[in-house]
Amino acid sequence: MRRVCVFCGAAAGNDPRYAAAAGELGEALAARSIELVTGGGKVGLMGVVADAALAAGGRVTGIIPRFLEEREVAHRGLSELHVVESLHERKALMHELSDGFIVLPGGFGTLDELMETVTWAQLGLHSKPIGIVNVAGYFDDLLAFVAGASQAGFIPAAHGDLLIARDGAGAVVDALA
């Protein structure tokens, strides 16, 4: 695995464990010589994971839509920064450049990226692993929803296994690799 895309919040959240996990993830990727692909902002968890990877000697590629370049304050210290025209282009390039995906806490945008990625995997459009860092049980309700949707017959049981959830960032990186 050469590159991993991380979906996460442009906010840091209100629990310091979220930022700690983002920092741990950036360090874990760099320690394993895995390049980080991220949303290109320097704010929130996006900035934390990028800064941690860079500080640990890692390489970071950011992809940010032009309309968010100012709002999310594009991270100009990345190894490489792509400015694209739309969120659709952002996600397409993230998928093209990445060998796997890891999700940290975030909001609607993070869930959008995760759901599109897992849907594409379910449809057989890619076979790249998808990991979730379940910091402080942040994704417990989502994982329970997936289990419930599977029990209700909406998600085939085999597709419930598309999401690899672990409590620690390093454990997720190891599970994907």
TIVO-2410 file (N, C-alpha, C; in nm, 3 decimals):
# residues 177
REC num residu      c1      c2      c3 atome chaine
REC   1      M   0.085  -0.117   0.000     N      A
REC   1      M   0.000   0.000   0.000    CA      A
REC   1      M   0.089   0.124   0.000     C      A
REC   2      R   0.077   0.204  -0.106     N      A
REC   2      R   0.163   0.321  -0.119    CA      A
REC   2      R   0.095   0.450  -0.072     C      A
REC   3      R  -0.036   0.462  -0.095     N      A
REC   3      R  -0.108   0.584  -0.060    CA      A
REC   3      R  -0.241   0.552   0.005     C      A
REC   4      V  -0.273   0.624   0.111     N      A
REC   4      V  -0.401   0.609   0.179    CA      A
REC   4      V  -0.469   0.745   0.187     C      A
REC   5      C  -0.594   0.747   0.146     N      A
REC   5      C  -0.675   0.868   0.157    CA      A
REC   5      C  -0.743   0.869   0.293     C      A
REC   6      V  -0.737   0.982   0.363     N      A
REC   6      V  -0.803   0.996   0.492    CA      A
REC   6      V  -0.917   1.097   0.478     C      A
REC   7      F  -1.037   1.050   0.511     N      A
REC   7      F  -1.155   1.136   0.517    CA      A
REC   7      F  -1.173   1.176   0.663     C      A
REC   8      C  -1.188   1.307   0.689     N      A
REC   8      C  -1.205   1.352   0.826    CA      A
REC   8      C  -1.257   1.495   0.828     C      A
REC   9      G  -1.285   1.544   0.947     N      A
REC   9      G  -1.346   1.675   0.963    CA      A
REC   9      G  -1.253   1.792   0.938     C      A
REC  10      A  -1.314   1.898   0.885     N      A
REC  10      A  -1.244   2.026   0.873    CA      A
REC  10      A  -1.258   2.102   1.005     C      A
REC  11      A  -1.318   2.037   1.103     N      A
REC  11      A  -1.324   2.086   1.241    CA      A
REC  11      A  -1.251   1.984   1.327     C      A
REC  12      A  -1.212   2.025   1.447     N      A
REC  12      A  -1.140   1.935   1.536    CA      A
REC  12      A  -1.233   1.860   1.631     C      A
REC  13      G  -1.360   1.900   1.638     N      A
REC  13      G  -1.452   1.837   1.732    CA      A
REC  13      G  -1.426   1.887   1.873     C      A
REC  14      N  -1.508   1.839   1.966     N      A
REC  14      N  -1.497   1.890   2.103    CA      A
REC  14      N  -1.433   1.792   2.201     C      A
REC  15      D  -1.374   1.684   2.150     N      A
REC  15      D  -1.305   1.587   2.234    CA      A
REC  15      D  -1.160   1.582   2.188     C      A
REC  16      P  -1.066   1.611   2.276     N      A
REC  16      P  -0.924   1.612   2.235    CA      A
REC  16      P  -0.874   1.478   2.183     C      A
REC  17      R  -0.947   1.371   2.209     N      A
REC  17      R  -0.906   1.240   2.159    CA      A
REC  17      R  -0.916   1.232   2.007     C      A
REC  18      Y  -1.002   1.313   1.945     N      A
REC  18      Y  -1.014   1.313   1.799    CA      A
REC  18      Y  -0.885   1.364   1.735     C      A
REC  19      A  -0.836   1.477   1.785     N      A
REC  19      A  -0.711   1.533   1.731    CA      A
REC  19      A  -0.593   1.442   1.763     C      A
REC  20      A  -0.595   1.380   1.881     N      A
REC  20      A  -0.486   1.288   1.916    CA      A
REC  20      A  -0.483   1.170   1.819     C      A
REC  21      A  -0.600   1.118   1.784     N      A
REC  21      A  -0.607   1.005   1.690    CA      A
REC  21      A  -0.562   1.048   1.551     C      A
REC  22      A  -0.597   1.170   1.510     N      A
REC  22      A  -0.554   1.221   1.380    CA      A
REC  22      A  -0.402   1.233   1.375     C      A
REC  23      G  -0.343   1.284   1.482     N      A
REC  23      G  -0.198   1.292   1.490    CA      A
REC  23      G  -0.133   1.155   1.487     C      A
REC  24      E  -0.191   1.061   1.561     N      A
REC  24      E  -0.139   0.924   1.563    CA      A
REC  24      E  -0.147   0.861   1.423     C      A
REC  25      L  -0.255   0.889   1.351     N      A
REC  25      L  -0.271   0.834   1.217    CA      A
REC  25      L  -0.166   0.890   1.122     C      A
REC  26      G  -0.144   1.022   1.126     N      A
REC  26      G  -0.042   1.081   1.040    CA      A
REC  26      G   0.095   1.023   1.066     C      A
REC  27      E   0.128   1.006   1.194     N      A
REC  27      E   0.257   0.947   1.232    CA      A
REC  27      E   0.267   0.801   1.187     C      A
REC  28      A   0.157   0.726   1.204     N      A
REC  28      A   0.157   0.583   1.168    CA      A
REC  28      A   0.177   0.565   1.018     C      A
REC  29      L   0.113   0.650   0.938     N      A
REC  29      L   0.130   0.641   0.793    CA      A
REC  29      L   0.274   0.672   0.754     C      A
REC  30      A   0.328   0.781   0.809     N      A
REC  30      A   0.466   0.819   0.776    CA      A
REC  30      A   0.565   0.711   0.819     C      A
REC  31      A   0.543   0.653   0.936     N      A
REC  31      A   0.634   0.550   0.987    CA      A
REC  31      A   0.637   0.427   0.896     C      A
REC  32      R   0.527   0.404   0.824     N      A
REC  32      R   0.519   0.289   0.734    CA      A
REC  32      R   0.545   0.329   0.588     C      A
REC  33      S   0.592   0.453   0.568     N      A
REC  33      S   0.620   0.507   0.435    CA      A
REC  33      S   0.498   0.502   0.344     C      A
REC  34      I   0.382   0.529   0.401     N      A
REC  34      I   0.257   0.535   0.325    CA      A
REC  34      I   0.221   0.682   0.309     C      A
REC  35      E   0.207   0.725   0.184     N      A
REC  35      E   0.172   0.864   0.156    CA      A
REC  35      E   0.028   0.891   0.197     C      A
REC  36      L   0.004   1.007   0.252     N      A
REC  36      L  -0.129   1.051   0.292    CA      A
REC  36      L  -0.190   1.133   0.180     C      A
REC  37      V  -0.313   1.100   0.143     N      A
REC  37      V  -0.393   1.181   0.051    CA      A
REC  37      V  -0.506   1.237   0.135     C      A
REC  38      T  -0.525   1.368   0.130     N      A
REC  38      T  -0.625   1.431   0.216    CA      A
REC  38      T  -0.697   1.543   0.141     C      A
REC  39      G  -0.791   1.605   0.211     N      A
REC  39      G  -0.874   1.709   0.151    CA      A
REC  39      G  -0.806   1.841   0.125     C      A
REC  40      G  -0.682   1.858   0.167     N      A
REC  40      G  -0.605   1.975   0.132    CA      A
REC  40      G  -0.620   2.096   0.222     C      A
REC  41      G  -0.703   2.088   0.325     N      A
REC  41      G  -0.719   2.201   0.416    CA      A
REC  41      G  -0.621   2.191   0.532     C      A
REC  42      K  -0.592   2.308   0.593     N      A
REC  42      K  -0.502   2.305   0.708    CA      A
REC  42      K  -0.577   2.318   0.839     C      A
REC  43      V  -0.710   2.313   0.834     N      A
REC  43      V  -0.792   2.329   0.954    CA      A
REC  43      V  -0.845   2.195   1.003     C      A
REC  44      G  -0.886   2.190   1.128     N      A
REC  44      G  -0.950   2.074   1.186    CA      A
REC  44      G  -0.862   1.950   1.184     C      A
REC  45      L  -0.928   1.834   1.184     N      A
REC  45      L  -0.855   1.707   1.183    CA      A
REC  45      L  -0.775   1.691   1.055     C      A
REC  46      M  -0.826   1.752   0.946     N      A
REC  46      M  -0.755   1.747   0.817    CA      A
REC  46      M  -0.614   1.805   0.833     C      A
REC  47      G  -0.605   1.918   0.900     N      A
REC  47      G  -0.475   1.981   0.923    CA      A
REC  47      G  -0.389   1.902   1.019     C      A
REC  48      V  -0.452   1.847   1.123     N      A
REC  48      V  -0.377   1.772   1.224    CA      A
REC  48      V  -0.311   1.649   1.162     C      A
REC  49      V  -0.387   1.570   1.085     N      A
REC  49      V  -0.330   1.448   1.028    CA      A
REC  49      V  -0.220   1.482   0.928     C      A
REC  50      A  -0.241   1.588   0.849     N      A
REC  50      A  -0.139   1.629   0.751    CA      A
REC  50      A  -0.012   1.677   0.821     C      A
REC  51      D  -0.028   1.763   0.920     N      A
REC  51      D   0.089   1.816   0.992    CA      A
REC  51      D   0.167   1.706   1.062     C      A
REC  52      A   0.096   1.609   1.120     N      A
REC  52      A   0.163   1.498   1.189    CA      A
REC  52      A   0.241   1.413   1.090     C      A
REC  53      A   0.182   1.385   0.975     N      A
REC  53      A   0.253   1.305   0.874    CA      A
REC  53      A   0.377   1.379   0.826     C      A
REC  54      L   0.363   1.507   0.798     N      A
REC  54      L   0.477   1.586   0.751    CA      A
REC  54      L   0.587   1.593   0.857     C      A
REC  55      A   0.548   1.616   0.983     N      A
REC  55      A   0.646   1.626   1.092    CA      A
REC  55      A   0.722   1.495   1.111     C      A
REC  56      A   0.657   1.383   1.076     N      A
REC  56      A   0.721   1.252   1.090    CA      A
REC  56      A   0.796   1.212   0.963     C      A
REC  57      G   0.810   1.307   0.869     N      A
REC  57      G   0.887   1.280   0.748    CA      A
REC  57      G   0.806   1.219   0.634     C      A
REC  58      G   0.674   1.220   0.647     N      A
REC  58      G   0.589   1.162   0.544    CA      A
REC  58      G   0.559   1.257   0.430     C      A
REC  59      R   0.497   1.203   0.328     N      A
REC  59      R   0.456   1.280   0.211    CA      A
REC  59      R   0.305   1.294   0.216     C      A
REC  60      V   0.256   1.416   0.183     N      A
REC  60      V   0.113   1.445   0.190    CA      A
REC  60      V   0.068   1.514   0.062     C      A
REC  61      T  -0.034   1.458  -0.003     N      A
REC  61      T  -0.096   1.519  -0.119    CA      A
REC  61      T  -0.236   1.565  -0.080     C      A
REC  62      G  -0.264   1.690  -0.104     N      A
REC  62      G  -0.396   1.746  -0.074    CA      A
REC  62      G  -0.473   1.774  -0.202     C      A
REC  63      I  -0.605   1.761  -0.192     N      A
REC  63      I  -0.693   1.789  -0.305    CA      A
REC  63      I  -0.808   1.874  -0.253     C      A
REC  64      I  -0.817   1.996  -0.302     N      A
REC  64      I  -0.917   2.089  -0.250    CA      A
REC  64      I  -0.990   2.158  -0.365     C      A
REC  65      P  -1.122   2.168  -0.358     N      A
REC  65      P  -1.195   2.243  -0.460    CA      A
REC  65      P  -1.166   2.393  -0.447     C      A
REC  66      R  -1.166   2.460  -0.558     N      A
REC  66      R  -1.136   2.603  -0.560    CA      A
REC  66      R  -1.224   2.681  -0.462     C      A
REC  67      F  -1.354   2.648  -0.456     N      A
REC  67      F  -1.444   2.725  -0.369    CA      A
REC  67      F  -1.416   2.702  -0.220     C      A
REC  68      L  -1.346   2.594  -0.186     N      A
REC  68      L  -1.307   2.570  -0.047    CA      A
REC  68      L  -1.164   2.613  -0.017     C      A
REC  69      E  -1.093   2.651  -0.119     N      A
REC  69      E  -0.951   2.687  -0.102    CA      A
REC  69      E  -0.935   2.796   0.004     C      A
REC  70      E  -1.023   2.895   0.003     N      A
REC  70      E  -1.016   3.002   0.103    CA      A
REC  70      E  -1.089   2.962   0.231     C      A
REC  71      R  -1.208   2.902   0.220     N      A
REC  71      R  -1.289   2.868   0.337    CA      A
REC  71      R  -1.217   2.770   0.429     C      A
REC  72      E  -1.158   2.667   0.373     N      A
REC  72      E  -1.088   2.567   0.454    CA      A
REC  72      E  -0.940   2.600   0.466     C      A
REC  73      V  -0.902   2.715   0.416     N      A
REC  73      V  -0.765   2.761   0.424    CA      A
REC  73      V  -0.670   2.651   0.374     C      A
REC  74      A  -0.652   2.648   0.243     N      A
REC  74      A  -0.568   2.546   0.181    CA      A
REC  74      A  -0.432   2.537   0.250     C      A
REC  75      H  -0.389   2.416   0.272     N      A
REC  75      H  -0.261   2.389   0.339    CA      A
REC  75      H  -0.150   2.403   0.236     C      A
REC  76      R  -0.077   2.512   0.242     N      A
REC  76      R   0.029   2.540   0.144    CA      A
REC  76      R   0.161   2.469   0.176     C      A
REC  77      G   0.166   2.399   0.290     N      A
REC  77      G   0.290   2.331   0.327    CA      A
REC  77      G   0.293   2.184   0.290     C      A
REC  78      L   0.195   2.140   0.213     N      A
REC  78      L   0.190   1.999   0.175    CA      A
REC  78      L   0.295   1.966   0.070     C      A
REC  79      S   0.323   1.840   0.055     N      A
REC  79      S   0.418   1.795  -0.048    CA      A
REC  79      S   0.365   1.830  -0.186     C      A
REC  80      E   0.232   1.818  -0.202     N      A
REC  80      E   0.167   1.847  -0.330    CA      A
REC  80      E   0.023   1.891  -0.300     C      A
REC  81      L  -0.024   1.992  -0.371     N      A
REC  81      L  -0.162   2.040  -0.353    CA      A
REC  81      L  -0.228   2.055  -0.489     C      A
REC  82      H  -0.339   1.986  -0.508     N      A
REC  82      H  -0.418   1.996  -0.630    CA      A
REC  82      H  -0.540   2.081  -0.600     C      A
REC  83      V  -0.564   2.184  -0.680     N      A
REC  83      V  -0.687   2.263  -0.669    CA      A
REC  83      V  -0.775   2.222  -0.786     C      A
REC  84      V  -0.893   2.169  -0.754     N      A
REC  84      V  -0.986   2.119  -0.855    CA      A
REC  84      V  -1.111   2.207  -0.854     C      A
REC  85      E  -1.200   2.183  -0.949     N      A
REC  85      E  -1.316   2.270  -0.965    CA      A
REC  85      E  -1.438   2.230  -0.883     C      A
REC  86      S  -1.448   2.105  -0.839     N      A
REC  86      S  -1.570   2.064  -0.770    CA      A
REC  86      S  -1.541   1.954  -0.669     C      A
REC  87      L  -1.639   1.930  -0.582     N      A
REC  87      L  -1.628   1.819  -0.488    CA      A
REC  87      L  -1.622   1.685  -0.561     C      A
REC  88      H  -1.694   1.674  -0.671     N      A
REC  88      H  -1.691   1.551  -0.749    CA      A
REC  88      H  -1.550   1.523  -0.802     C      A
REC  89      E  -1.484   1.627  -0.853     N      A
REC  89      E  -1.346   1.611  -0.901    CA      A
REC  89      E  -1.254   1.575  -0.785     C      A
REC  90      R  -1.279   1.636  -0.668     N      A
REC  90      R  -1.197   1.606  -0.550    CA      A
REC  90      R  -1.205   1.457  -0.517     C      A
REC  91      K  -1.327   1.406  -0.506     N      A
REC  91      K  -1.344   1.266  -0.469    CA      A
REC  91      K  -1.288   1.172  -0.577     C      A
REC  92      A  -1.309   1.208  -0.703     N      A
REC  92      A  -1.257   1.123  -0.811    CA      A
REC  92      A  -1.105   1.115  -0.806     C      A
REC  93      L  -1.038   1.228  -0.782     N      A
REC  93      L  -0.892   1.228  -0.776    CA      A
REC  93      L  -0.843   1.156  -0.650     C      A
REC  94      M  -0.914   1.174  -0.539     N      A
REC  94      M  -0.878   1.100  -0.417    CA      A
REC  94      M  -0.882   0.950  -0.444     C      A
REC  95      H  -0.987   0.904  -0.511     N      A
REC  95      H  -1.000   0.762  -0.541    CA      A
REC  95      H  -0.892   0.715  -0.637     C      A
REC  96      E  -0.863   0.796  -0.736     N      A
REC  96      E  -0.761   0.760  -0.835    CA      A
REC  96      E  -0.623   0.746  -0.772     C      A
REC  97      L  -0.589   0.835  -0.682     N      A
REC  97      L  -0.456   0.838  -0.623    CA      A
REC  97      L  -0.434   0.739  -0.509     C      A
REC  98      S  -0.541   0.683  -0.453     N      A
REC  98      S  -0.531   0.609  -0.328    CA      A
REC  98      S  -0.545   0.458  -0.345     C      A
REC  99      D  -0.472   0.386  -0.260     N      A
REC  99      D  -0.478   0.240  -0.256    CA      A
REC  99      D  -0.571   0.190  -0.145     C      A
REC 100      G  -0.616   0.280  -0.059     N      A
REC 100      G  -0.705   0.246   0.050    CA      A
REC 100      G  -0.755   0.374   0.114     C      A
REC 101      F  -0.851   0.358   0.208     N      A
REC 101      F  -0.917   0.474   0.269    CA      A
REC 101      F  -0.928   0.452   0.419     C      A
REC 102      I  -0.911   0.561   0.494     N      A
REC 102      I  -0.929   0.557   0.639    CA      A
REC 102      I  -1.015   0.676   0.677     C      A
REC 103      V  -1.110   0.652   0.767     N      A
REC 103      V  -1.202   0.755   0.810    CA      A
REC 103      V  -1.180   0.787   0.958     C      A
REC 104      L  -1.166   0.915   0.986     N      A
REC 104      L  -1.161   0.968   1.121    CA      A
REC 104      L  -1.293   1.041   1.146     C      A
REC 105      P  -1.320   1.084   1.270     N      A
REC 105      P  -1.442   1.159   1.295    CA      A
REC 105      P  -1.456   1.281   1.204     C      A
REC 106      G  -1.579   1.311   1.172     N      A
REC 106      G  -1.611   1.426   1.088    CA      A
REC 106      G  -1.761   1.439   1.077     C      A
REC 107      G  -1.805   1.528   0.992     N      A
REC 107      G  -1.948   1.556   0.977    CA      A
REC 107      G  -2.003   1.505   0.846     C      A
REC 108      F  -2.096   1.583   0.788     N      A
REC 108      F  -2.165   1.542   0.666    CA      A
REC 108      F  -2.069   1.513   0.550     C      A
REC 109      G  -1.968   1.597   0.532     N      A
REC 109      G  -1.873   1.576   0.422    CA      A
REC 109      G  -1.797   1.446   0.437     C      A
REC 110      T  -1.756   1.416   0.559     N      A
REC 110      T  -1.684   1.291   0.586    CA      A
REC 110      T  -1.775   1.171   0.559     C      A
REC 111      L  -1.899   1.180   0.605     N      A
REC 111      L  -1.994   1.071   0.582    CA      A
REC 111      L  -2.023   1.054   0.433     C      A
REC 112      D  -2.033   1.165   0.360     N      A
REC 112      D  -2.055   1.159   0.216    CA      A
REC 112      D  -1.940   1.083   0.149     C      A
REC 113      E  -1.818   1.119   0.185     N      A
REC 113      E  -1.701   1.054   0.125    CA      A
REC 113      E  -1.697   0.905   0.159     C      A
REC 114      L  -1.725   0.873   0.285     N      A
REC 114      L  -1.726   0.733   0.327    CA      A
REC 114      L  -1.835   0.655   0.254     C      A
REC 115      M  -1.957   0.710   0.250     N      A
REC 115      M  -2.068   0.636   0.190    CA      A
REC 115      M  -2.047   0.615   0.040     C      A
REC 116      E  -1.993   0.714  -0.029     N      A
REC 116      E  -1.965   0.695  -0.171    CA      A
REC 116      E  -1.858   0.588  -0.191     C      A
REC 117      T  -1.757   0.592  -0.109     N      A
REC 117      T  -1.648   0.495  -0.119    CA      A
REC 117      T  -1.695   0.353  -0.092     C      A
REC 118      V  -1.774   0.333   0.012     N      A
REC 118      V  -1.822   0.199   0.044    CA      A
REC 118      V  -1.926   0.153  -0.058     C      A
REC 119      T  -2.006   0.245  -0.111     N      A
REC 119      T  -2.102   0.208  -0.217    CA      A
REC 119      T  -2.029   0.161  -0.341     C      A
REC 120      W  -1.924   0.232  -0.381     N      A
REC 120      W  -1.846   0.192  -0.497    CA      A
REC 120      W  -1.784   0.054  -0.475     C      A
REC 121      A  -1.738   0.028  -0.351     N      A
REC 121      A  -1.683  -0.104  -0.321    CA      A
REC 121      A  -1.792  -0.211  -0.330     C      A
REC 122      Q  -1.909  -0.181  -0.277     N      A
REC 122      Q  -2.021  -0.275  -0.281    CA      A
REC 122      Q  -2.059  -0.309  -0.425     C      A
REC 123      L  -2.051  -0.210  -0.512     N      A
REC 123      L  -2.087  -0.229  -0.653    CA      A
REC 123      L  -1.973  -0.289  -0.735     C      A
REC 124      G  -1.858  -0.311  -0.671     N      A
REC 124      G  -1.745  -0.372  -0.740    CA      A
REC 124      G  -1.665  -0.275  -0.825     C      A
REC 125      L  -1.681  -0.144  -0.801     N      A
REC 125      L  -1.607  -0.044  -0.878    CA      A
REC 125      L  -1.463  -0.029  -0.828     C      A
REC 126      H  -1.437  -0.077  -0.706     N      A
REC 126      H  -1.300  -0.084  -0.655    CA      A
REC 126      H  -1.295  -0.193  -0.548     C      A
REC 127      S  -1.176  -0.237  -0.517     N      A
REC 127      S  -1.159  -0.338  -0.411    CA      A
REC 127      S  -1.057  -0.289  -0.309     C      A
REC 128      K  -1.052  -0.158  -0.291     N      A
REC 128      K  -0.956  -0.098  -0.197    CA      A
REC 128      K  -1.014  -0.107  -0.056     C      A
REC 129      P  -0.929  -0.134   0.043     N      A
REC 129      P  -0.979  -0.147   0.181    CA      A
REC 129      P  -1.025  -0.012   0.238     C      A
REC 130      I  -1.122  -0.020   0.328     N      A
REC 130      I  -1.180   0.098   0.392    CA      A
REC 130      I  -1.175   0.078   0.543     C      A
REC 131      G  -1.098   0.162   0.610     N      A
REC 131      G  -1.084   0.152   0.755    CA      A
REC 131      G  -1.151   0.267   0.827     C      A
REC 132      I  -1.195   0.240   0.947     N      A
REC 132      I  -1.257   0.342   1.032    CA      A
REC 132      I  -1.182   0.344   1.165     C      A
REC 133      V  -1.133   0.462   1.204     N      A
REC 133      V  -1.073   0.479   1.336    CA      A
REC 133      V  -1.188   0.520   1.428     C      A
REC 134      N  -1.233   0.427   1.510     N      A
REC 134      N  -1.350   0.449   1.595    CA      A
REC 134      N  -1.310   0.512   1.728     C      A
REC 135      V  -1.268   0.637   1.719     N      A
REC 135      V  -1.218   0.711   1.835    CA      A
REC 135      V  -1.330   0.731   1.937     C      A
REC 136      A  -1.309   0.682   2.058     N      A
REC 136      A  -1.404   0.703   2.169    CA      A
REC 136      A  -1.546   0.661   2.130     C      A
REC 137      G  -1.557   0.558   2.046     N      A
REC 137      G  -1.688   0.509   2.005    CA      A
REC 137      G  -1.764   0.600   1.910     C      A
REC 138      Y  -1.692   0.694   1.846     N      A
REC 138      Y  -1.757   0.793   1.759    CA      A
REC 138      Y  -1.845   0.727   1.651     C      A
REC 139      F  -1.801   0.616   1.596     N      A
REC 139      F  -1.874   0.551   1.486    CA      A
REC 139      F  -1.962   0.435   1.532     C      A
REC 140      D  -1.980   0.417   1.662     N      A
REC 140      D  -2.060   0.306   1.711    CA      A
REC 140      D  -2.201   0.303   1.650     C      A
REC 141      D  -2.267   0.419   1.646     N      A
REC 141      D  -2.403   0.423   1.592    CA      A
REC 141      D  -2.405   0.390   1.442     C      A
REC 142      L  -2.307   0.437   1.368     N      A
REC 142      L  -2.300   0.406   1.226    CA      A
REC 142      L  -2.278   0.257   1.205     C      A
REC 143      L  -2.188   0.198   1.282     N      A
REC 143      L  -2.161   0.054   1.271    CA      A
REC 143      L  -2.284  -0.027   1.311     C      A
REC 144      A  -2.359   0.021   1.411     N      A
REC 144      A  -2.484  -0.047   1.450    CA      A
REC 144      A  -2.588  -0.034   1.339     C      A
REC 145      F  -2.592   0.081   1.272     N      A
REC 145      F  -2.684   0.098   1.159    CA      A
REC 145      F  -2.651  -0.002   1.049     C      A
REC 146      V  -2.523  -0.016   1.016     N      A
REC 146      V  -2.481  -0.109   0.911    CA      A
REC 146      V  -2.523  -0.251   0.949     C      A
REC 147      A  -2.500  -0.290   1.075     N      A
REC 147      A  -2.539  -0.424   1.120    CA      A
REC 147      A  -2.691  -0.440   1.112     C      A
REC 148      G  -2.766  -0.337   1.152     N      A
REC 148      G  -2.912  -0.343   1.145    CA      A
REC 148      G  -2.962  -0.349   1.002     C      A
REC 149      A  -2.902  -0.272   0.913     N      A
REC 149      A  -2.941  -0.274   0.772    CA      A
REC 149      A  -2.911  -0.410   0.710     C      A
REC 150      S  -2.804  -0.473   0.755     N      A
REC 150      S  -2.771  -0.607   0.708    CA      A
REC 150      S  -2.876  -0.707   0.758     C      A
REC 151      Q  -2.910  -0.699   0.886     N      A
REC 151      Q  -3.011  -0.789   0.943    CA      A
REC 151      Q  -3.146  -0.769   0.876     C      A
REC 152      A  -3.175  -0.647   0.833     N      A
REC 152      A  -3.303  -0.616   0.769    CA      A
REC 152      A  -3.304  -0.653   0.621     C      A
REC 153      G  -3.190  -0.698   0.570     N      A
REC 153      G  -3.184  -0.744   0.432    CA      A
REC 153      G  -3.150  -0.637   0.329     C      A
REC 154      F  -3.101  -0.522   0.374     N      A
REC 154      F  -3.066  -0.415   0.280    CA      A
REC 154      F  -2.918  -0.411   0.244     C      A
REC 155      I  -2.836  -0.466   0.329     N      A
REC 155      I  -2.692  -0.476   0.302    CA      A
REC 155      I  -2.656  -0.624   0.314     C      A
REC 156      P  -2.610  -0.685   0.204     N      A
REC 156      P  -2.569  -0.826   0.214    CA      A
REC 156      P  -2.464  -0.843   0.322     C      A
REC 157      A  -2.472  -0.953   0.395     N      A
REC 157      A  -2.381  -0.977   0.507    CA      A
REC 157      A  -2.234  -0.960   0.467     C      A
REC 158      A  -2.198  -1.007   0.349     N      A
REC 158      A  -2.058  -0.995   0.304    CA      A
REC 158      A  -2.017  -0.849   0.288     C      A
REC 159      H  -2.110  -0.762   0.255     N      A
REC 159      H  -2.076  -0.621   0.236    CA      A
REC 159      H  -2.063  -0.546   0.369     C      A
REC 160      G  -2.118  -0.601   0.474     N      A
REC 160      G  -2.097  -0.542   0.606    CA      A
REC 160      G  -1.951  -0.547   0.647     C      A
REC 161      D  -1.878  -0.640   0.588     N      A
REC 161      D  -1.736  -0.656   0.618    CA      A
REC 161      D  -1.647  -0.561   0.537     C      A
REC 162      L  -1.707  -0.477   0.454     N      A
REC 162      L  -1.628  -0.381   0.376    CA      A
REC 162      L  -1.563  -0.276   0.465     C      A
REC 163      L  -1.620  -0.253   0.583     N      A
REC 163      L  -1.568  -0.153   0.676    CA      A
REC 163      L  -1.485  -0.223   0.784     C      A
REC 164      I  -1.359  -0.181   0.796     N      A
REC 164      I  -1.267  -0.238   0.894    CA      A
REC 164      I  -1.253  -0.135   1.007     C      A
REC 165      A  -1.323  -0.159   1.116     N      A
REC 165      A  -1.323  -0.063   1.227    CA      A
REC 165      A  -1.233  -0.111   1.340     C      A
REC 166      R  -1.150  -0.020   1.389     N      A
REC 166      R  -1.063  -0.045   1.503    CA      A
REC 166      R  -1.062   0.081   1.590     C      A
REC 167      D  -1.026   0.065   1.716     N      A
REC 167      D  -1.022   0.180   1.807    CA      A
REC 167      D  -0.901   0.270   1.784     C      A
REC 168      G  -0.789   0.215   1.747     N      A
REC 168      G  -0.666   0.292   1.734    CA      A
REC 168      G  -0.624   0.311   1.588     C      A
REC 169      A  -0.561   0.425   1.563     N      A
REC 169      A  -0.518   0.459   1.426    CA      A
REC 169      A  -0.415   0.359   1.374     C      A
REC 170      G  -0.317   0.326   1.455     N      A
REC 170      G  -0.216   0.230   1.412    CA      A
REC 170      G  -0.275   0.094   1.380     C      A
REC 171      A  -0.375   0.053   1.459     N      A
REC 171      A  -0.442  -0.076   1.435    CA      A
REC 171      A  -0.516  -0.075   1.302     C      A
REC 172      V  -0.575   0.038   1.264     N      A
REC 172      V  -0.644   0.048   1.136    CA      A
REC 172      V  -0.544   0.040   1.021     C      A
REC 173      V  -0.434   0.111   1.033     N      A
REC 173      V  -0.331   0.108   0.927    CA      A
REC 173      V  -0.279  -0.034   0.911     C      A
REC 174      D  -0.252  -0.103   1.022     N      A
REC 174      D  -0.204  -0.241   1.014    CA      A
REC 174      D  -0.308  -0.333   0.951     C      A
REC 175      A  -0.436  -0.313   0.984     N      A
REC 175      A  -0.542  -0.398   0.929    CA      A
REC 175      A  -0.557  -0.377   0.779     C      A
REC 176      L  -0.537  -0.255   0.731     N      A
REC 176      L  -0.548  -0.227   0.588    CA      A
REC 176      L  -0.428  -0.282   0.512     C      A
REC 177      A  -0.312  -0.273   0.572     N      A
REC 177      A  -0.189  -0.318   0.505    CA      A
REC 177      A  -0.184  -0.469   0.511     C      A
***
